Amino acid sequence: MITYGKNYSGTTITDTTKKEGMEQPLHYWDPSIAPSGMAFISSNKYGDWKGSLLVGSLKFNYLDRCTLEDGKVIKEERLLDGIGRVRSIEQGPDGFIYVGVENLGIVKLIRT
């Protein structure tokens, strides 16, 4: 009924982005990154990244680190740019982030 997106062909789905009784997204990408996989960093393995939200990009082949403040994205940073289509993101029991990448496998995220 409402969207900021487009059809895969590039045509408009609808021009309606707001409607009574419907919530607005907290954040969206324009153009869409084709988000896939999402995880919060809750371990101490990544220093000041703790509390960040990681979102995979199928379309642009990167991992997006979103810095949040009061429940809103205030900054974005591309990680693993060009790695491939990110399919999944999980924080393991060891506190490290593991990223599933199409045609590559599982990548362990280490911050130096």
C-alpha positions in Angstrom: 0.0 0.0 0.0 2.9 2.4 0.7 6.6 2.0 -0.2 9.8 3.9 -1.0 10.9 1.0 -3.3 10.6 0.2 -7.0 9.9 -2.9 -8.9 13.0 -5.0 -10.0 12.4 -3.6 -13.5 12.8 -0.1 -12.2 9.2 0.9 -12.6 7.2 2.6 -9.8 5.2 0.4 -7.5 3.3 3.4 -6.1 4.0 7.0 -5.4 2.3 6.7 -2.0 4.8 6.8 0.8 2.5 7.8 3.6 -1.0 6.7 4.6 -3.2 7.2 7.7 -2.7 4.4 10.2 0.6 3.1 8.7 4.0 3.6 10.3 7.0 5.1 8.5 10.2 3.1 8.4 12.9 4.0 11.0 15.4 3.8 8.2 15.5 2.9 4.5 18.0 3.0 1.6 17.4 4.8 -1.6 18.3 3.2 -3.8 17.6 -0.1 -2.0 20.7 -2.1 -1.0 18.5 -5.2 -1.1 19.1 -5.8 2.7 19.7 -9.4 3.7 20.8 -10.6 7.1 21.0 -8.3 10.2 22.6 -8.5 13.5 23.5 -6.2 16.4 27.0 -6.2 17.8 26.7 -6.9 21.5 30.1 -8.4 22.3 33.2 -6.5 23.4 35.3 -7.8 20.5 34.7 -4.7 18.4 35.4 -1.9 20.8 33.2 1.2 20.1 31.3 -0.8 17.5 29.3 -2.4 20.3 25.6 -1.5 19.8 26.0 -1.1 16.0 23.7 -2.8 13.6 25.1 -4.8 10.7 23.1 -5.2 7.6 24.1 -7.1 4.5 23.7 -5.8 1.0 22.7 -8.3 -1.7 22.7 -5.6 -4.5 25.9 -3.8 -3.8 28.0 -6.6 -2.2 29.0 -5.1 1.2 28.3 -5.2 4.9 26.7 -2.0 6.2 27.5 -0.9 9.8 24.9 1.4 11.1 25.6 3.6 14.1 22.4 4.1 16.2 21.4 6.9 18.5 18.0 7.0 20.1 16.8 4.2 17.9 17.8 6.0 14.6 20.6 5.4 12.2 22.9 8.5 12.4 25.8 7.1 10.4 26.6 4.3 8.0 29.9 2.7 7.1 30.6 0.2 4.3 32.6 -2.9 5.4 33.9 -5.7 3.3 33.0 -3.6 0.2 32.9 -5.8 -2.9 33.0 -9.1 -1.0 29.9 -10.5 -2.7 26.2 -10.9 -1.9 25.9 -10.9 1.8 23.2 -13.5 2.8 23.4 -13.8 6.6 25.1 -12.2 9.6 25.4 -13.9 13.1 27.2 -13.1 16.2 28.8 -16.4 17.4 29.1 -17.7 21.0 32.7 -16.5 20.9 31.5 -12.9 20.4 32.8 -12.7 16.8 30.6 -11.8 13.8 30.3 -14.3 11.0 29.0 -13.3 7.6 27.6 -15.7 5.1 28.6 -14.6 1.5 27.2 -16.1 -1.6 29.7 -18.2 -3.6 32.4 -17.5 -0.9 31.3 -19.1 2.4 31.5 -17.9 5.9 33.7 -14.9 6.8 34.8 -14.1 10.3 34.9 -10.3 10.9 38.0 -9.3 12.8 38.7 -5.6 13.6 42.3 -4.7 13.9 
